[in-house]
């Protein structure tokens, strides 16, 4: 039963965070996590970029970095699963411990540093699963830590993986790869996105995946305005808001609050939704946005959607609430939409936004 996690969860959390995560991946690979019954409330169906999402709730990047459990996670009821971040070469990431649960805050801090199997091994897995379960697949690209050619890394990733993706994400916002966030500056970003776009177009001729950029929730207004400008000029088809934060809210209680790295989970809900709302205004609602950061309920997902998100991603809340969370969020979201007299989730996108 899905809520067996109420029993198992506390046991899993007795172990160090990264060990527990690997345990969870193993259980999913072995088919030990039962799938939810298929079929979603029609009110949640979302058509975006010429693709049909059965529901707008997805698994954010970082959970399935190496494309090992895509179908198991889709089986839990996610409308989409995003793998990665994937770098051209395999890399071990930062020294352990590098993943911390802030239980009192329902938050997580990570400084994993893009640990992953590399694009070639990931491509093999994606080729094998080609006709997997229904559900959309996002592919999130990063750069190797020691690479001196950032653009070359993202281009290589796009060439290797674009053909398997329903959407492609350029991640320039992890705080754990030195210098990565500098790629969010306008000149660097314009060059990078132009090059990845060209690589995608050369690699996939028909029904090419939309290109998204994933940004930090810590950006200043001017940087957001620049990114909105690049997006509305057609350089990307979507923006993902956002990554983990290097900010440490004064409200944090956990003893791990001083760990370096990116903070995710509940404390990120308000600040990341505020950036999302701002970006919806700056893009005039013309560019699809994906809201990620602190979602742990249907009400949280609804807040992101009303702020301007067409899709919503989550990860940290799974650590605390387990796999039953996905179904609960969808049921609650459907209820909230009906309570507000909306016929369709698409009608809620940007309701709280201000276009300026």
C-alpha positions as CSV (number, residue, x, y, z in Angstrom):
1,X,0.0,0.0,0.0
2,X,1.3,3.5,-0.9
3,X,1.1,4.8,2.7
4,X,3.3,1.9,4.0
5,X,5.7,4.8,3.7
6,X,4.3,6.1,7.0
7,X,5.9,3.1,8.5
8,X,8.9,2.7,6.3
9,X,9.8,6.4,6.0
10,X,11.0,7.0,9.5
11,X,13.2,3.8,9.2
12,X,14.7,5.0,5.9
13,X,15.4,8.4,7.5
14,X,17.5,6.7,10.2
15,X,20.3,6.3,7.6
16,X,22.4,9.1,6.2
17,X,20.5,11.0,3.5
18,X,22.5,9.9,0.5
19,X,22.6,6.2,1.6
20,X,18.8,6.4,2.0
21,X,18.4,7.9,-1.4
22,X,20.5,5.1,-2.9
23,X,18.3,2.6,-1.0
24,X,15.2,4.2,-2.4
25,X,16.6,4.0,-6.0
26,X,17.4,0.3,-5.5
27,X,13.9,-0.4,-4.3
28,X,12.4,1.4,-7.3
29,X,14.8,-0.5,-9.7
30,X,13.7,-3.8,-8.2
31,X,10.0,-3.0,-8.6
32,X,9.4,-2.9,-4.8
33,X,7.4,0.3,-4.9
34,X,3.8,-0.4,-6.2
35,X,2.5,1.8,-9.0
36,X,-0.6,4.0,-8.6
37,X,-3.6,3.1,-10.7
38,X,-3.2,4.8,-14.0
39,X,-5.6,7.6,-15.2
40,X,-5.8,11.2,-14.2
41,X,-8.7,13.6,-13.6
42,X,-9.3,15.2,-17.0
43,X,-9.2,18.7,-15.3
44,X,-5.4,18.2,-14.9
45,X,-4.6,17.5,-18.6
46,X,-2.1,20.0,-20.0
47,X,-1.0,20.5,-23.6
48,X,2.3,22.3,-23.9
49,X,4.9,22.6,-26.7
50,X,2.7,20.3,-28.8
51,X,2.9,17.6,-26.1
52,X,0.3,16.1,-23.9
53,X,0.9,15.9,-20.1
54,X,-1.7,13.8,-18.3
55,X,-1.1,16.1,-15.3
56,X,1.2,19.1,-14.6
57,X,3.0,17.6,-11.5
58,X,6.5,16.3,-12.2
59,X,9.6,14.9,-10.6
60,X,12.3,17.6,-10.5
61,X,15.9,16.8,-11.5
62,X,18.3,15.4,-9.0
63,X,16.3,12.4,-7.9
64,X,17.0,10.2,-10.9
65,X,20.3,11.6,-12.1
66,X,21.2,8.6,-14.1
67,X,17.9,7.6,-15.8
68,X,17.5,4.4,-13.8
69,X,13.9,4.7,-12.5
70,X,12.0,6.8,-15.0
71,X,9.1,4.3,-15.4
72,X,8.9,3.5,-11.8
73,X,8.5,7.2,-11.0
74,X,5.9,7.7,-13.8
75,X,4.1,4.8,-12.3
76,X,3.7,6.8,-9.0
77,X,1.5,9.2,-11.0
78,X,3.9,11.9,-12.1
79,X,2.9,13.7,-15.3
80,X,6.6,14.0,-16.2
81,X,10.0,13.0,-14.9
82,X,13.2,15.0,-15.3
83,X,16.5,13.1,-15.2
84,X,19.9,14.6,-14.6
85,X,21.7,16.7,-14.3
86,X,23.9,14.8,-16.8
87,X,27.4,15.9,-17.7
88,X,29.4,14.8,-20.8
89,X,31.9,12.7,-18.7
90,X,31.0,10.7,-15.6
91,X,32.1,12.4,-12.4
92,X,32.0,11.4,-8.7
93,X,30.8,14.8,-7.4
94,X,31.9,16.4,-4.1
95,X,33.3,14.5,-1.1
96,X,30.7,12.9,1.3
97,X,28.7,13.8,3.3
98,X,27.1,16.1,0.8
99,X,23.4,15.7,1.3
100,X,21.7,16.7,4.5
101,X,18.1,16.5,5.8
102,X,16.8,19.5,7.7
103,X,13.9,17.6,9.2
104,X,12.6,20.4,11.5
105,X,12.4,22.6,8.4
106,X,11.2,20.0,5.9
107,X,14.2,21.0,3.9
108,X,17.3,19.6,2.3
109,X,20.8,21.0,1.7
110,X,22.9,19.3,-1.0
111,X,26.4,20.0,-2.4
112,X,26.4,16.8,-4.5
113,X,28.3,18.6,-7.4
114,X,26.7,16.9,-10.4
115,X,27.6,13.3,-9.5
116,X,26.4,11.2,-12.5
117,X,27.3,8.4,-14.9
118,X,28.0,10.7,-17.9
119,X,26.0,11.2,-21.0
120,X,27.0,8.0,-22.8
121,X,25.8,5.6,-20.2
122,X,22.6,7.6,-19.7
123,X,22.0,7.6,-23.5
124,X,22.3,3.8,-23.5
125,X,19.6,3.6,-20.8
126,X,17.3,6.0,-22.6
127,X,17.8,4.1,-25.9
128,X,16.8,0.9,-24.1
129,X,13.6,2.3,-22.6
130,X,12.6,4.2,-25.7
131,X,9.0,3.1,-25.5
132,X,8.4,3.2,-21.8
133,X,5.3,4.1,-19.9
134,X,3.1,7.0,-21.0
135,X,4.4,10.2,-19.5
136,X,6.8,13.0,-20.4
137,X,10.6,12.8,-20.0
138,X,12.7,15.9,-19.3
139,X,16.5,15.8,-19.7
140,X,18.6,18.1,-17.6
141,X,22.1,19.0,-18.8
142,X,25.1,20.2,-16.8
143,X,28.8,20.8,-17.3
144,X,31.8,18.9,-15.9
145,X,33.5,20.5,-13.0
146,X,36.9,20.6,-14.7
147,X,35.7,21.5,-18.1
148,X,37.2,24.7,-19.6
149,X,34.6,24.8,-22.3
150,X,31.1,25.2,-20.8
151,X,29.4,25.7,-24.1
152,X,31.0,22.6,-25.5
153,X,29.8,20.5,-22.6
154,X,26.1,21.6,-23.0
155,X,26.3,21.2,-26.8
156,X,27.7,17.6,-26.4
157,X,24.9,16.8,-23.9
158,X,22.3,18.1,-26.3
159,X,23.7,16.1,-29.2
160,X,23.8,12.9,-27.1
161,X,20.4,13.2,-25.4
162,X,18.1,15.5,-27.2
163,X,16.5,12.7,-29.3
164,X,15.1,11.0,-26.1
165,X,13.8,14.2,-24.5
166,X,10.3,15.6,-24.4
167,X,11.9,18.8,-23.2
168,X,15.6,19.7,-22.7
169,X,16.9,21.8,-19.8
170,X,20.1,23.8,-19.6
171,X,21.0,23.9,-15.9
172,X,23.1,27.0,-15.3
173,X,22.0,27.5,-11.7
174,X,23.4,24.8,-9.4
175,X,25.4,26.4,-6.7
176,X,27.7,23.4,-6.5
177,X,29.8,23.7,-9.6
178,X,32.3,26.5,-9.4
179,X,31.5,29.4,-11.8
180,X,28.3,27.7,-13.2
181,X,25.9,30.5,-12.0
182,X,28.0,33.1,-13.9
183,X,26.5,31.5,-17.1
184,X,23.2,33.2,-16.2
185,X,24.7,36.6,-17.1
186,X,23.1,37.9,-20.3
187,X,26.1,37.7,-22.8
188,X,27.2,34.2,-21.6
189,X,23.6,32.9,-21.6
190,X,22.8,34.2,-25.0
191,X,25.9,32.5,-26.5
192,X,25.3,29.2,-24.6
193,X,21.6,28.9,-25.4
194,X,22.2,29.8,-29.1
195,X,24.8,27.0,-29.4
196,X,22.6,24.4,-27.6
197,X,19.6,25.4,-29.7
198,X,21.7,24.9,-32.9
199,X,22.9,21.5,-31.7
200,X,19.4,20.4,-30.9
201,X,18.1,21.5,-34.3
202,X,20.9,19.6,-36.1
203,X,20.3,16.5,-34.0
204,X,16.5,16.2,-33.9
205,X,14.8,17.1,-37.2
206,X,11.1,16.3,-36.4
207,X,9.2,17.3,-33.2
208,X,12.4,18.7,-31.5
209,X,12.1,19.0,-27.8
210,X,11.6,22.5,-26.4
211,X,14.7,24.1,-24.8
212,X,14.3,25.4,-21.3
213,X,16.7,27.2,-19.0
214,X,16.8,26.5,-15.3
215,X,17.6,29.6,-13.2
216,X,18.4,30.3,-9.6
217,X,15.8,31.7,-7.2
218,X,18.5,34.2,-6.1
219,X,18.6,36.3,-9.2
220,X,18.2,40.1,-9.1
221,X,15.5,41.9,-11.0
222,X,17.9,43.1,-13.8
223,X,19.1,39.5,-14.4
224,X,15.4,38.3,-14.5
225,X,14.6,41.0,-17.0
226,X,17.5,40.0,-19.2
227,X,16.4,36.3,-19.1
228,X,12.8,37.2,-19.8
229,X,14.0,39.3,-22.8
230,X,16.1,36.3,-24.2
231,X,13.1,34.0,-23.7
232,X,10.5,36.3,-25.4
233,X,12.9,36.8,-28.3
234,X,12.6,33.1,-28.9
235,X,15.9,31.8,-27.6
236,X,14.2,29.3,-25.3
237,X,10.8,27.8,-25.2
238,X,10.5,27.8,-21.4
239,X,12.0,28.9,-18.1
240,X,12.3,26.7,-15.0
241,X,12.2,28.6,-11.7
242,X,14.2,27.6,-10.0
243,X,17.1,25.8,-8.6
244,X,18.2,25.5,-4.9
245,X,19.1,28.7,-3.0
246,X,22.3,29.7,-1.4
247,X,20.2,31.9,0.9
248,X,19.7,30.7,4.5
249,X,16.4,32.0,5.9
250,X,16.6,33.1,9.5
251,X,13.7,30.7,10.2
252,X,15.8,27.5,9.8
253,X,16.0,25.4,12.9
254,X,17.9,22.3,11.9
255,X,21.5,21.8,13.2
256,X,22.5,21.3,9.5
257,X,21.4,24.8,8.5
258,X,25.0,26.0,8.3
259,X,26.1,23.4,5.8
260,X,27.2,24.8,2.5
261,X,25.4,24.0,-0.7
262,X,21.9,24.5,-2.1
263,X,18.8,24.6,0.1
264,X,15.6,23.1,-1.1
265,X,12.2,22.2,0.4
266,X,9.6,24.1,2.3
267,X,11.6,27.3,3.0
268,X,12.0,27.7,-0.7
269,X,8.3,27.8,-1.5
270,X,7.6,31.5,-1.0
271,X,10.8,33.0,-2.4
272,X,10.8,30.8,-5.5
273,X,7.1,31.5,-6.2
274,X,7.8,35.2,-5.9
275,X,10.5,35.0,-8.6
276,X,8.1,32.9,-10.7
277,X,5.3,35.5,-10.4
278,X,7.8,38.3,-11.3
279,X,9.0,36.3,-14.4
280,X,5.5,35.7,-15.5
281,X,5.0,39.5,-15.5
282,X,8.3,40.2,-17.3
283,X,7.5,37.6,-20.0
284,X,4.0,38.9,-20.4
285,X,2.8,35.3,-19.9
286,X,4.2,34.5,-23.4
287,X,6.7,31.8,-22.3
288,X,5.7,28.6,-20.5
289,X,7.2,28.5,-17.0
290,X,7.9,25.5,-14.8
291,X,7.6,26.2,-11.1
292,X,10.0,24.2,-8.8
293,X,10.8,24.9,-5.2
294,X,9.2,23.9,-1.9
295,X,6.0,22.2,-3.2
296,X,4.6,19.7,-0.7
297,X,0.9,19.9,-1.2
298,X,-1.9,20.6,-3.7
299,X,-2.2,24.1,-2.4
300,X,1.5,24.7,-3.0
301,X,1.2,23.4,-6.5
302,X,-1.9,25.6,-7.1
303,X,0.0,28.7,-5.8
304,X,2.8,28.0,-8.4
305,X,0.2,27.6,-11.1
306,X,-1.7,30.8,-10.2
307,X,1.7,32.6,-10.1
308,X,2.3,31.6,-13.7
309,X,3.6,28.0,-13.8
310,X,2.2,25.7,-16.5
311,X,4.0,22.8,-14.9
312,X,5.2,22.1,-11.4
313,X,8.1,20.1,-10.2
314,X,9.0,18.7,-6.8
315,X,11.6,16.5,-5.1
316,X,12.5,17.4,-1.5
317,X,8.9,16.8,-0.2
318,X,9.2,13.1,-1.3
319,X,11.9,12.7,1.3
320,X,9.5,13.5,4.0
321,X,6.1,12.4,2.7
322,X,7.0,9.4,0.5
323,X,5.5,8.2,-2.8
324,X,1.8,8.7,-1.8
325,X,2.4,12.4,-2.0
326,X,1.9,12.5,-5.8
327,X,-1.6,11.2,-5.7
328,X,-2.5,13.5,-2.8
329,X,-1.3,16.6,-4.6
330,X,-3.2,15.8,-7.7
331,X,-6.5,15.1,-5.8
332,X,-6.1,18.3,-3.8
333,X,-5.3,20.3,-6.9
334,X,-8.4,19.0,-8.7
335,X,-10.5,20.0,-5.7
336,X,-9.1,23.5,-5.5
337,X,-9.6,24.1,-9.2
338,X,-13.3,23.0,-9.0
339,X,-13.8,25.0,-5.8
340,X,-12.7,28.1,-7.8
341,X,-15.1,27.2,-10.6
342,X,-12.3,26.5,-13.1
343,X,-13.0,23.9,-15.8
344,X,-9.3,23.2,-16.5
345,X,-5.9,23.6,-14.8
346,X,-4.8,25.7,-17.8
347,X,-7.4,28.3,-16.8
348,X,-5.5,28.9,-13.5
349,X,-2.1,29.6,-15.0
350,X,-1.1,33.2,-14.0
351,X,-4.3,34.1,-12.3
352,X,-2.4,35.8,-9.5
353,X,0.2,37.2,-11.9
354,X,0.5,40.8,-12.8
355,X,1.5,41.5,-16.4
356,X,3.6,44.6,-16.7
